[in-house]
Amino acid sequence: MAVNTVLERRFFPAGETIFREGDKGNVAYIIQSGVVELWCGRTCIAELRDNAIFGEMALIDGAPRMATAKAQSDINVILLPRAVFDAKMEGVDPFVIKLIGILINNVRNFAKMVG
């Protein structure tokens, strides 16, 4: 089955919540312009800028979102849907996939301690 490789772009105004902690994640985001904050509970754990990717962890391990993402400024993003991500992961060495899973688990555990 062919995967549509045309990626959608989206605008979020300053102050808008992009996704919430606990949401199901079927898309990751690549920041074209602007600033995004990631929050675990009431703690800001990251401030991301141009070319950063966020929301990818839910695509990797299928777990709910571990943080809330908010547009700190007006932002433009490219959406990376699960189908495109999965197509990119096909053929990747199983060792690498397992290692990425371990790293994701470590980040999620750290976020629980912070939030």
Summary of the structure (lengths in Angstrom):
residues: 115
radius of gyration: 14.3
end to end distance: 40.5
largest distance: 42.5
contacts: 324
relative contact order: 0.26
helix: 30%
strand: 33%
